[in-house]
Amino acid sequence: MAGHTGIVAAATAGVDRSLLLGGIERAFYGCRMDFSIPADIQALLDECDAFIDDVIKPIEDEDDNIRFFDHRREDSRTDWDRDGLPNAEWEALLRRMRVEADNAGLLRYHLPERFGGRDGSNLAMAIVREHLARKGLGLHNDLQNESSIIGNFPTVLMMEQYGSDEQQAEWIPKMLAGEARIGFGLTEPLHGSDATWMETTAVRDGDEWVINGEKYWNTGLHHATHDYIFARTSGNPGEGHGITNFIVPVDTPGFAVEEFMWTFNMPTDHAHVRLTDVRVPHSAILGEEGRGLQTAQLFVHENRIRQAASSVGAGLHCIDMAVEHVNNRTVFGKPLAQNQAIQFPLAELYTEAEMIRALIWKTAWQMDQGIDHLEITDRVAMCNYRANRFCCNAADQAMQACGGYGYGRKYPFEHIYRHHRRYRITEGTEEIQIRKVAGKLFGISGRAKTG
């Protein structure tokens, strides 16, 4: 018992002990550490697998729909005649998948019950995201735009947590029905990872605000009806307080998409937006005036933890395929897998995946206990940057282990690498996330305060 008590003390240091009276602590003090997948989450995984086999796979087999998920034919996804935007037929197929998943009661799993969800936990989302990504490419879980039979709704969650009752009643049904699609405009041409030096401004004029500025990497603008635009409304450059989040209709006069920026992994839906004297009513503010970075923090936390889980799953998919290949490949009269030069790099990556998964599950569980996002922001950062780096390394090493077959397009390694490589930059570069971890480790509070 003493050993288990010591483990609990170490593992939960700095956490409010009143939050630990649930299953994990009971498991420790019952002299049993149970890291098995909870029964309800395992039931969800089984439900997903059955739905994929019964509904999704037959849709993939129709009319050569598999071309959109064949890593050798990803030109099918890209409309080169429309500035490299997503192919409309591909996006229509993704919408069909979401409708089927919604009808099956899966799509909204993570959302509150009052919005048609199941109040799904962050832990469950982490487990299911890894599970689906490890299955490989397909309509069930498209890596390109995070479209999945278990939906990821960070913009909806922002509205659910920070929107007024009136805003929630107006927006959330429209967002879930696809009638309102809201982009995320935080990054700027001259200021990427540090949003506190934002140059986009909003000035109040009676009951309206006038917004001027530019946004870069404004995702989803090719089909968005509205955009979350973050603008400084008070305070000084470098201060987190004083930035406000506005819900801006994209057809507002003065709102212009300058270009869609081509990327390492096409198609693109990342816009350069210019705002010139854009007017919105005061009621367009999401959350509190001057505290918009709180809403952005929720967005990136929700995305980062699930991106991390998907990266673990995708990386393990690469390892699984490489292991199968080298087990069946004969060189110099013996299986390629007998060579330690092949075994050891993959074994080390497999070990790393186990450690990263444990951190992801723990962090997701902490989020479920209601621990403030800012208290565990360093843990979310750890999960994200290590998982995304792992996935890229796993894809690269799988390519090396498979030799010419890996370099060719027999396997999806290069597609997975190119997709997950962006996660080492988007929503906070890994250097910024390591800086966040270091700040917590050394007790150095960040320059910017969100309130």
C-alpha positions, 0 to 999 in steps of 0.5 A: 500500500505504501508504494501505491500511496507514493505513486499517487502523491507523485502523479497528482502533485499540484492537483486539487485532491478533491478532484481525485476522489473518482475512479483513478484514486480508488484504483490506486488505494485499492492496490490496483492500477487499472489502465484498461479502456473503460467499458463505456469507451470500449463500447463506443469503439466497437460501435464506431467499428461496426458503423464503419463496416456497415455504412462507411465502407460501402459508401467508399466503394461507390462510384470510385469514392475511394479516390478521395482517400487514396494517397496516390490520387490526392489530386482528386481532392484539389480543384486546381482551377479554383486556386487549389481549393477543396474539390466540391465533390469531395466535400459533398462526400464528407458532408454525406458521411457527417449526416450518416454519423449524425443519424447514427448518434456518433457525430456529436458524441463530445457535445453536451446532451442538450445539443444532441450529444452524449456529453462525451469526455476528453479521455474518450475523444483521445482514445477514439481519435487514436483508434480511428487514425490507426485504421489508416486513411479513409472516409471514417477519419479524414486527416486532411481536415479532421473530418471524422465520424466522431466530430471535432467541434471547437468553434461550437464549444467556444460558443457553448462556453462563452456565448450568451444564452441568446447567442447559443440559441441562435448559433449552435443549431445553425452550426450543427446543421451546417447553416452557419460555418465559422472560421478562426481568424487569429494569426496575422501576417506579421504576428504568428505564434504571439497573438498578443502583438496583434495589429488588427484593431476594433474601435467602438462607434456607438452601438457598432465596432469598426474593425481594420487589419489583416489575418493569415492562415484563416482556416475554412474561409472557402465555405465559411459564412462567418469568421471569428475575428480577434482584434485589439480593442484596448490595452497595449501591444504584448498584453493579452488583456484587451483583445476581443473576439468578434463574430463577423459575417464574411459578406460584410462590406470591407471583408475581403479574401486576398488569396488562398495560400498553397501548402505542403499538403494540398488542397488549401482552405487557408485564407489571407483576409483583409478587413477595411472598416468592417462594421459589426454590432456590439452583440457580435462579441463572443465572450467578454470584451477584452478577454477574447484570448480566453476563447482562443485558448479553448479552441487550441486546447480542444484541438491540440489534445485531439491532434496529439491523439490522432498523431499517435494513431497515424504514427502507429499506423505507419509502424504497423505497415512497416512491421508487416512489410519487413516481416515479409521481405527477404534480403540476403537470404533472411527476413528483413525484420531480423536485422537490428538496424530495422528493429531498433528504430521502430521499437524505439518509436513504438516505445515512445508512442506508449509514453506519449499515449499515457500523457495524453490520457492523463491530460485528457482526464485532468481536463475532464475533472474541470481543472482550469485550462491554464493550469494544465496548458503546459501538459497539453503543449507536451502532448501536442508537440511530442505526438506530432513530432513522433508521427513525422518521425514514424512516417519517415522511419517507416519509409526508410524501413520499407526502402524503395517501397516506402519512397514510392507510393505503395504506402501512405507514409509520405502523405501522412508525413506531409499532413502531420508536419503542419501540426508542428507549426499550426496552432502554436509551433513546437518551439512555442509549446516547448517555451510554454513547458519551460515557463511552467518548469522554471516558474517564469510567468508569460509576458501576456496575461489573458485576464 
